[in-house]
């Protein structure tokens, strides 16, 4: 059940970002973070991941959030370095 709930959170969060928030946020907040509460559509922008999450948790305690970096496909990315 939890996996399905998390999948719904991600799909709703992505949909809200792509259909409504992207056009509003990218011009002035590129590179910042947005925490989206998918059920209400409320969102909170912060210069850091922690800042966006703190604002979101203060206003929506106990909720889960979809977090993304404005102008990116994900909040964080990891690169694997290989040595030869």
C-alpha positions as CSV (number, residue, x, y, z in Angstrom):
1,X,0.0,0.0,0.0
2,X,2.8,2.5,0.8
3,X,4.4,2.0,-2.5
4,X,1.2,2.9,-4.3
5,X,0.7,5.9,-2.1
6,X,4.2,7.2,-2.9
7,X,3.6,6.5,-6.6
8,X,0.4,8.6,-6.4
9,X,2.3,11.4,-4.6
10,X,5.0,11.5,-7.3
11,X,2.5,11.3,-10.2
12,X,0.3,14.0,-8.8
13,X,3.3,16.2,-7.8
14,X,4.8,15.9,-11.3
15,X,1.5,16.7,-13.0
16,X,0.9,19.8,-10.8
17,X,4.4,21.0,-11.5
18,X,4.2,20.4,-15.3
19,X,0.7,21.7,-15.9
20,X,0.5,24.6,-13.5
21,X,3.6,25.6,-11.6
22,X,6.4,25.3,-14.2
23,X,5.2,28.4,-16.1
24,X,4.7,30.4,-12.9
25,X,8.0,29.4,-11.2
26,X,10.7,29.0,-13.8
27,X,11.0,32.6,-14.9
28,X,11.9,33.9,-11.4
29,X,12.9,30.8,-9.3
30,X,15.0,28.7,-11.5
31,X,17.5,26.6,-9.5
32,X,15.4,27.0,-6.3
33,X,13.3,24.2,-4.8
34,X,9.6,23.7,-4.6
35,X,7.7,21.4,-2.2
36,X,4.3,20.6,-3.5
37,X,1.5,19.1,-1.4
38,X,-0.3,17.1,-4.1
39,X,-3.8,16.8,-2.5
40,X,-4.3,20.6,-2.0
41,X,-2.0,21.9,-4.8
42,X,-0.3,24.2,-2.3
43,X,3.4,24.8,-2.8
44,X,6.3,26.4,-1.1
45,X,9.5,27.7,-2.7
46,X,12.8,27.9,-1.0
47,X,16.4,28.7,-1.9
48,X,17.4,25.4,-0.4
49,X,15.7,22.0,-0.1
50,X,15.5,22.4,3.6
51,X,14.0,25.9,3.3
52,X,11.2,24.6,1.0
53,X,10.5,21.6,3.2
54,X,10.4,23.6,6.4
55,X,7.9,26.1,4.9
56,X,5.8,23.2,3.7
57,X,5.8,21.3,6.9
58,X,5.0,24.4,8.9
59,X,1.9,25.0,6.8
60,X,0.9,21.4,6.3
61,X,2.1,19.3,9.3
62,X,2.1,15.6,8.8
63,X,1.7,15.7,5.0
64,X,4.1,14.3,2.4
65,X,5.5,16.5,-0.4
66,X,6.8,16.2,-3.9
67,X,10.1,18.1,-4.0
68,X,11.7,19.3,-7.2
69,X,14.3,21.8,-8.2
70,X,12.7,24.5,-10.4
71,X,13.8,24.1,-14.0
72,X,15.1,20.5,-13.4
73,X,13.7,17.0,-13.7
74,X,14.5,16.1,-10.1
75,X,15.5,17.7,-6.8
76,X,18.9,16.1,-6.7
77,X,21.0,13.9,-9.1
78,X,23.9,11.7,-8.5
79,X,26.7,10.9,-10.9
80,X,28.7,7.7,-10.7
81,X,32.4,8.1,-11.4
82,X,34.2,5.1,-12.7
83,X,37.9,4.7,-12.8
84,X,39.8,2.8,-15.5
